[in-house]
Amino acid sequence: MTKIRCAIAGLGRIGSELESDSKREKPATHAGVIHRHPETFIAAGCDPDSSKREHFRAQWGVNALYESLDDLLDQEKIDIVHIATPPETHLDLVRSAVQHGTQVIILEKPVASSLEEAEQIVSLQQNRQSKIIVNHERRYSLQYQHIRKIITEQTYGSLLSINARLYMGRKRALHQMLYDDGTHMIDLFAHLTGDPLKPISVHKVHQGTCAFIFGECGSIPISFETGAGRDHLVFELDLSFTSGRILVGNGYYKEYESKESPFYTNYRSLIRNEKSFTHSRYFSSMFEEAVALFKGHALVPVSSVHDGLSALKVIEDILQTN
Ligand SMILES: NC(=O)c1ccc[n+]([C@@H]2O[C@H](COP(=O)([O-])OP(=O)(O)OC[C@H]3O[C@@H](n4cnc5c(N)ncnc54)[C@H](O)[C@@H]3O)[C@@H](O)[C@H]2O)c1
């Protein structure tokens, strides 16, 4: 069998290095997922930083290493390009991959560092044959697939509201928080409800480093608190249904169903169901879709560049809303 040839642009944390974090679910990186898939291999990589290239060579035994994606694609025949570089480089790298006729591009989130650049990326894809997956990986995880099923099948009745929290680090500016990690949350709101978040009001606190965002996804009210100042990470959604509740976050999943109350006669209370997940398969499922796209099997990615652009539009809306 001829294996599918993958190349990674950006040999830093999500490109390769996080695979060495013993606590993370594996695969946790682009190199890790390619390495583990039976039909693919890491054919090449590029990074302007020579120490990253040397580290990558030592870790994965790959010798076809270049300073730029243009050089790499001039020299190597590549089927799937993984773009794992800072957002301000994404437009140039997508352009290079598209111009070299790459069939599938996996693009790290956020799509770009501005709305204008993200729109250019969308038109680059429309004008050529390349298919782009944006790595909003929770769309591919077992937990969020399960939640979507519960919503569509109305297992616990109607979804009535979502309350969400995102705290990532002590010092990041609100704008940065929304671009770096808020993009995952905002993308999930759209993925779960079927409608992009329409922000109605944004109340900033703590000298503008944190915000309470209120809005709607279609008819579903959303409250979203985000900001800096914490010494711990929180990425959490609390979904309330007519007859149930789901609390999901990084590393935990709790599902509750309305049942006859053990505490009060003639009332119902939320009782925890046993449902749990030992792993999410977030990276592997995303990559399986990329392989299927390369083979021509799947037509519309679960996480498309249009979805990624839509998340950035919402972020810009939030930043303009008072
Ligand atoms: N999906 C996720 O959960 C997740 C997690 C972490 C990071 N990310 C995203 O991945 C991207 C990279 O983040 P990171 O944390 O790995 O950053 P990083 O700084 O650890 O790695 C980025 C690497 O890209 C290299 N680079 C810069 N410009 C380049 C270019 N033009 N061509 C090739 N390489 C270039 C840098 O030298 C660096 O080694 C960002 O868009 C980030 O938001 C996503």
The ligand as an ORCA input file, in Angstrom:
! r2SCAN-3c Opt
* xyz 0 1
  N      -6.212     22.953     18.388
  C      -5.659     23.219     19.563
  O      -6.149     22.811     20.615
  C      -4.400     24.036     19.614
  C      -3.524     23.936     20.700
  C      -2.357     24.720     20.670
  C      -2.121     25.572     19.607
  N      -3.013     25.664     18.581
  C      -2.802     26.567     17.450
  O      -1.690     26.077     16.692
  C      -0.937     27.151     16.170
  C       0.497     27.036     16.709
  O       0.482     27.120     18.115
  P       1.656     26.473     19.012
  O       1.180     26.619     20.405
  O       2.036     25.157     18.498
  O       2.821     27.532     18.737
  P       4.388     27.309     18.867
  O       4.965     28.684     18.957
  O       4.720     26.318     19.916
  O       4.794     26.661     17.456
  C       4.661     27.347     16.257
  C       5.861     27.003     15.384
  O       5.654     27.568     14.093
  C       6.916     28.027     13.619
  N       6.686     28.966     12.523
  C       6.456     30.308     12.596
  N       6.275     30.808     11.357
  C       6.402     29.756     10.492
  C       6.319     29.647      9.086
  N       6.045     30.705      8.304
  N       6.500     28.428      8.519
  C       6.763     27.329      9.287
  N       6.854     27.391     10.652
  C       6.667     28.586     11.231
  C       7.595     28.604     14.837
  O       8.989     28.724     14.682
  C       7.196     27.585     15.909
  O       8.156     26.552     16.016
  C      -1.674     28.423     16.586
  O      -2.565     28.795     15.565
  C      -2.442     27.988     17.830
  O      -3.610     28.755     18.057
  C      -4.121     24.891     18.571
*
